[in-house]
């Protein structure tokens, strides 16, 4: 865990990551995507691509939350 926090700090020093936007925003996008699942067309390929996009969004939201958490501890 410490190595990952060190990596986040280095990326922040280089300007690659930041605390913006608030970490709630990606999770709201995940909820919006989940709400749209019943309205998807019945095409199998489109459903698979949508689920892959949803999975990426969830992983991104968790990663963004972790970066925000590490950077908020540094700045406080």
MMTF fields as JSON, N, C-alpha, C and O atoms, coordinates in Angstrom:
{
  "mmtfVersion": "1.0.0",
  "mmtfProducer": "UNKNOWN",
  "numBonds": 303,
  "numAtoms": 304,
  "numGroups": 76,
  "numChains": 1,
  "numModels": 1,
  "chainsPerModel": [1],
  "groupsPerChain": [76],
  "chainIdList": ["A"],
  "bondAtomList": [4, 2, 8, 6, 12, 10, 16, 14, 20, 18, 24, 22, 28, 26, 32, 30, 36, 34, 40, 38, 44, 42, 48, 46, 52, 50, 56, 54, 60, 58, 64, 62, 68, 66, 72, 70, 76, 74, 80, 78, 84, 82, 88, 86, 92, 90, 96, 94, 100, 98, 104, 102, 108, 106, 112, 110, 116, 114, 120, 118, 124, 122, 128, 126, 132, 130, 136, 134, 140, 138, 144, 142, 148, 146, 152, 150, 156, 154, 160, 158, 164, 162, 168, 166, 172, 170, 176, 174, 180, 178, 184, 182, 188, 186, 192, 190, 196, 194, 200, 198, 204, 202, 208, 206, 212, 210, 216, 214, 220, 218, 224, 222, 228, 226, 232, 230, 236, 234, 240, 238, 244, 242, 248, 246, 252, 250, 256, 254, 260, 258, 264, 262, 268, 266, 272, 270, 276, 274, 280, 278, 284, 282, 288, 286, 292, 290, 296, 294, 300, 298],
  "bondOrderList": [1, 1, 1, 1, 1, 1, 1, 1, 1, 1, 1, 1, 1, 1, 1, 1, 1, 1, 1, 1, 1, 1, 1, 1, 1, 1, 1, 1, 1, 1, 1, 1, 1, 1, 1, 1, 1, 1, 1, 1, 1, 1, 1, 1, 1, 1, 1, 1, 1, 1, 1, 1, 1, 1, 1, 1, 1, 1, 1, 1, 1, 1, 1, 1, 1, 1, 1, 1, 1, 1, 1, 1, 1, 1, 1],
  "groupList": [{"groupName": "UNK", "atomNameList": ["N", "CA", "C", "O"], "elementList": ["N", "C", "C", "O"], "formalChargeList": [0, 0, 0, 0], "bondAtomList": [1, 0, 2, 1, 3, 2], "bondOrderList": [1, 1, 2], "singleLetterCode": "X", "chemCompType": "L-PEPTIDE LINKING"}],
  "groupTypeList": [0, 0, 0, 0, 0, 0, 0, 0, 0, 0, 0, 0, 0, 0, 0, 0, 0, 0, 0, 0, 0, 0, 0, 0, 0, 0, 0, 0, 0, 0, 0, 0, 0, 0, 0, 0, 0, 0, 0, 0, 0, 0, 0, 0, 0, 0, 0, 0, 0, 0, 0, 0, 0, 0, 0, 0, 0, 0, 0, 0, 0, 0, 0, 0, 0, 0, 0, 0, 0, 0, 0, 0, 0, 0, 0, 0],
  "groupIdList": [1, 2, 3, 4, 5, 6, 7, 8, 9, 10, 11, 12, 13, 14, 15, 16, 17, 18, 19, 20, 21, 22, 23, 24, 25, 26, 27, 28, 29, 30, 31, 32, 33, 34, 35, 36, 37, 38, 39, 40, 41, 42, 43, 44, 45, 46, 47, 48, 49, 50, 51, 52, 53, 54, 55, 56, 57, 58, 59, 60, 61, 62, 63, 64, 65, 66, 67, 68, 69, 70, 71, 72, 73, 74, 75, 76],
  "secStructList": [7, 2, 2, 2, 2, 2, 2, 2, 2, 2, 2, 2, 2, 2, 6, 1, 7, 7, 1, 7, 1, 7, 6, 2, 2, 2, 2, 2, 2, 2, 2, 2, 2, 2, 2, 2, 4, 4, 4, 1, 7, 1, 7, 2, 2, 2, 2, 2, 2, 2, 2, 2, 2, 2, 2, 2, 2, 2, 2, 2, 2, 2, 2, 2, 2, 2, 2, 2, 2, 2, 2, 2, 2, 2, 2, 7],
  "xCoordList": [0.814, 0.0, 0.86, 0.546, 1.936, 2.795, 3.418, 3.579, 3.769, 4.363, 3.351, 3.709, 2.1, 1.058, 0.806, 0.6, 0.823, 0.657, 1.826, 1.635, 3.031, 4.207, 4.081, 4.426, 3.589, 3.392, 2.364, 2.558, 1.285, 0.257, 0.849, 0.572, 1.649, 2.279, 3.201, 3.21, 3.982, 4.88, 4.091, 4.465, 3.008, 2.178, 1.533, 1.371, 1.169, 0.599, 1.658, 1.36, 2.879, 3.954, 4.233, 4.582, 4.085, 4.299, 3.09, 3.18, 1.965, 0.772, -0.098, -0.949, 0.086, -0.684, -2.017, -2.97, -2.102, -3.355, -3.676, -2.789, -4.959, -5.374, -6.588, -7.079, -7.064, -8.231, -9.532, -10.6, -9.489, -10.701, -11.158, -10.29, -12.396, -13.57, -13.777, -13.021, -14.781, -15.089, -15.351, -15.964, -14.901, -15.045, -16.485, -16.728, -17.427, -18.824, -19.296, -20.204, -18.696, -19.128, -19.009, -19.979, -17.863, -17.811, -18.817, -19.346, -19.09, -20.061, -21.483, -22.299, -21.782, -23.089, -23.21, -24.278, -22.115, -22.134, -22.364, -23.071, -21.773, -21.995, -23.469, -24.057, -24.063, -25.482, -26.362, -27.352, -25.998, -26.767, -26.661, -27.65, -25.469, -25.303, -26.081, -26.682, -26.072, -26.836, -28.331, -29.043, -28.8, -30.223, -30.631, -31.801, -29.689, -30.008, -30.004, -30.434, -29.534, -29.43, -30.769, -30.788, -31.879, -33.143, -33.59, -34.393, -33.09, -33.511, -32.586, -32.754, -31.612, -30.681, -31.385, -32.308, -30.946, -31.503, -31.097, -30.187, -31.764, -31.532, -30.318, -30.049, -29.594, -28.419, -27.328, -26.947, -26.837, -25.869, -24.557, -24.011, -24.056, -22.784, -22.876, -21.96, -23.972, -24.134, -24.184, -23.6, -24.873, -24.947, -23.568, -23.216, -22.783, -21.442, -20.558, -19.844, -20.603, -19.803, -20.231, -19.393, -21.525, -22.026, -21.573, -21.198, -21.599, -21.15, -19.651, -19.198, -18.878, -17.443, -17.208, -16.341, -17.975, -17.867, -18.246, -17.594, -19.281, -19.706, -18.623, -18.361, -17.994, -16.913, -15.743, -15.184, -15.374, -14.292, -14.658, -13.806, -15.893, -16.325, -16.244, -15.846, -16.615, -16.535, -15.084, -14.766, -14.199, -12.778, -12.205, -11.452, -12.558, -12.081, -12.583, -11.83, -13.837, -14.396, -13.655, -13.352, -13.363, -12.625, -11.196, -10.696, -10.54, -9.177, -9.168, -8.285, -10.147, -10.213, -10.474, -9.895, -11.341, -11.595, -10.312, -10.03, -9.524, -8.283, -7.29, -6.673, -7.131, -6.215, -6.681, -5.866, -7.979, -8.517, -8.244, -7.898, -8.398, -8.171, -6.702, -6.412, -5.789, -4.357, -3.975, -3.264, -4.438, -4.073, -4.713, -4.126, -5.883, -6.496, -5.737, -5.688, -5.148, -4.327, -3.024, -2.515, -2.48, -1.241, -1.49, -0.697, -2.584, -2.86, -3.393, -3.408, -3.828, -4.363, -3.316, -3.6],
  "yCoordList": [-1.192, 0.0, 1.26, 2.238, 1.226, 2.413, 2.714, 3.878, 1.662, 1.883, 2.529, 3.389, 2.117, 2.702, 4.161, 5.004, 4.456, 5.846, 6.704, 7.853, 6.15, 6.882, 7.163, 8.249, 6.188, 6.367, 7.469, 8.285, 7.496, 8.533, 9.901, 10.87, 9.987, 11.273, 11.756, 12.94, 10.827, 11.202, 11.669, 12.648, 10.974, 11.385, 12.748, 13.541, 13.018, 14.322, 15.417, 16.51, 15.131, 16.116, 16.434, 17.568, 15.459, 15.671, 16.298, 16.724, 16.355, 16.959, 15.998, 16.445, 14.707, 13.718, 13.399, 13.039, 13.525, 13.263, 14.458, 15.212, 14.614, 15.697, 15.238, 14.124, 16.105, 15.785, 16.161, 15.934, 16.714, 17.154, 16.086, 15.408, 15.876, 16.359, 15.587, 14.666, 15.959, 15.253, 13.776, 13.477, 12.848, 11.421, 10.931, 9.813, 11.735, 11.33, 11.337, 10.586, 12.169, 12.302, 10.98, 10.587, 10.27, 8.994, 7.966, 7.179, 7.959, 7.009, 7.347, 6.446, 8.628, 9.026, 8.548, 8.104, 8.64, 8.138, 6.632, 6.134, 5.905, 4.457, 4.172, 3.301, 4.895, 4.686, 5.012, 4.328, 6.053, 6.401, 5.289, 4.947, 4.729, 3.63, 2.395, 1.709, 2.114, 0.97, 1.158, 0.199, 2.383, 2.66, 2.487, 2.232, 2.621, 2.504, 1.066, 0.822, 0.118, -1.269, -1.834, -2.48, -1.629, -2.207, -1.647, -2.276, -0.492, 0.14, -0.16, 0.407, -1.044, -1.376, -2.18, -2.943, -2.006, -2.851, -4.316, -4.605, -5.204, -6.629, -7.161, -8.361, -6.315, -6.777, -7.201, -6.449, -8.409, -8.996, -8.202, -7.949, -7.815, -7.091, -5.762, -5.397, -5.047, -3.762, -3.944, -3.15, -4.978, -5.249, -5.562, -5.078, -6.367, -6.727, -5.489, -5.293, -4.661, -3.433, -2.5, -1.859, -2.426, -1.563, -2.069, -1.268, -3.374, -3.948, -3.719, -3.451, -3.821, -3.526, -2.061, -1.756, -1.163, 0.257, 0.498, 1.281, -0.16, -0.032, -0.542, 0.076, -1.659, -2.206, -1.231, -1.004, -0.652, 0.33, 1.538, 2.064, 1.977, 3.13, 2.846, 3.715, 1.64, 1.269, 1.242, 1.754, 0.643, 0.591, 2.001, 2.319, 2.853, 4.232, 4.976, 5.732, 4.773, 5.454, 5.04, 5.882, 3.758, 3.29, 3.83, 4.235, 3.834, 4.364, 5.859, 6.346, 6.582, 8.021, 8.299, 9.222, 7.505, 7.667, 7.439, 8.188, 6.418, 6.133, 7.286, 7.703, 7.8, 8.929, 10.138, 10.811, 10.427, 11.558, 11.386, 12.349, 10.168, 9.884, 10.107, 10.734, 9.61, 9.774, 11.248, 11.733, 11.96, 13.373, 14.229, 15.232, 13.867, 14.651, 14.463, 15.379, 13.293, 13.088, 13.87, 14.339, 14.015, 14.775, 16.252, 16.893, 16.789, 18.222, 18.629, 19.816, 17.668, 18.046, 17.934, 18.214],
  "zCoordList": [0.0, 0.0, 0.0, -0.678, 0.757, 0.827, -0.532, -0.9, -1.279, -2.597, -3.542, -4.347, -3.443, -4.282, -3.908, -4.782, -2.614, -2.176, -2.649, -3.048, -2.607, -3.086, -4.58, -5.046, -5.318, -6.757, -7.03, -7.931, -6.264, -6.428, -6.117, -6.823, -5.081, -4.738, -5.854, -6.191, -6.428, -7.522, -8.745, -9.39, -9.061, -10.192, -9.938, -10.865, -8.696, -8.352, -8.495, -8.976, -8.084, -8.206, -9.674, -10.004, -10.545, -11.979, -12.664, -13.816, -11.966, -12.535, -13.33, -14.098, -13.172, -13.931, -13.277, -13.968, -11.951, -11.242, -10.356, -9.958, -10.057, -9.17, -8.374, -8.556, -7.494, -6.673, -7.364, -6.796, -8.541, -9.239, -10.208, -10.759, -10.46, -9.754, -8.46, -8.15, -7.723, -6.483, -6.805, -7.83, -5.953, -6.277, -6.363, -6.817, -5.94, -6.049, -7.503, -7.859, -8.338, -9.731, -10.502, -11.149, -10.464, -11.187, -10.672, -11.458, -9.369, -8.836, -9.287, -9.485, -9.45, -9.987, -11.437, -11.858, -12.197, -13.572, -13.609, -14.486, -12.666, -12.583, -12.32, -12.961, -11.389, -11.092, -12.298, -12.553, -13.031, -14.228, -15.27, -15.919, -15.431, -16.38, -15.937, -16.764, -14.646, -14.146, -14.381, -14.68, -14.246, -14.45, -15.911, -16.196, -16.831, -18.256, -18.768, -19.895, -17.977, -18.441, -18.927, -19.975, -18.232, -18.738, -20.088, -20.778, -20.468, -21.713, -22.885, -23.965, -22.686, -23.761, -24.85, -24.567, -26.09, -27.15, -26.928, -26.151, -27.599, -27.391, -28.148, -28.098, -28.836, -29.577, -28.602, -27.705, -28.794, -27.868, -27.844, -26.77, -29.0, -29.065, -28.317, -27.58, -28.505, -27.83, -26.319, -25.582, -25.852, -24.409, -23.842, -22.766, -24.558, -24.085, -24.011, -23.028, -25.04, -25.03, -23.905, -23.272, -23.659, -22.592, -21.226, -20.37, -21.01, -19.743, -19.567, -18.454, -20.643, -20.553, -20.184, -19.365, -20.783, -20.442, -18.988, -18.298, -18.526, -17.136, -16.189, -15.157, -16.533, -15.712, -15.64, -14.567, -16.787, -16.798, -15.939, -15.224, -15.999, -15.215, -13.722, -12.946, -13.315, -11.901, -11.434, -10.361, -12.242, -11.881, -11.811, -10.891, -12.781, -12.768, -11.534, -10.922, -11.166, -9.993, -8.726, -7.881, -8.592, -7.412, -7.394, -6.344, -8.557, -8.628, -8.323, -7.618, -8.851, -8.598, -7.122, -6.548, -6.511, -5.078, -4.288, -3.353, -4.644, -3.922, -4.076, -3.096, -5.287, -5.515, -4.722, -4.09, -4.743, -3.985, -2.499, -1.814, -1.997, -0.577, -0.21, 0.809, -1.013, -0.732, -0.783, 0.097, -1.798, -1.925, -0.84, -0.432, -0.37, 0.705, 2.014, 2.836, 2.218, 3.42, 3.331, 4.349, 2.129, 1.953, 2.245, 2.934, 1.725, 1.838, 3.204, 3.53, 4.005, 5.321, 6.406, 7.57]
}
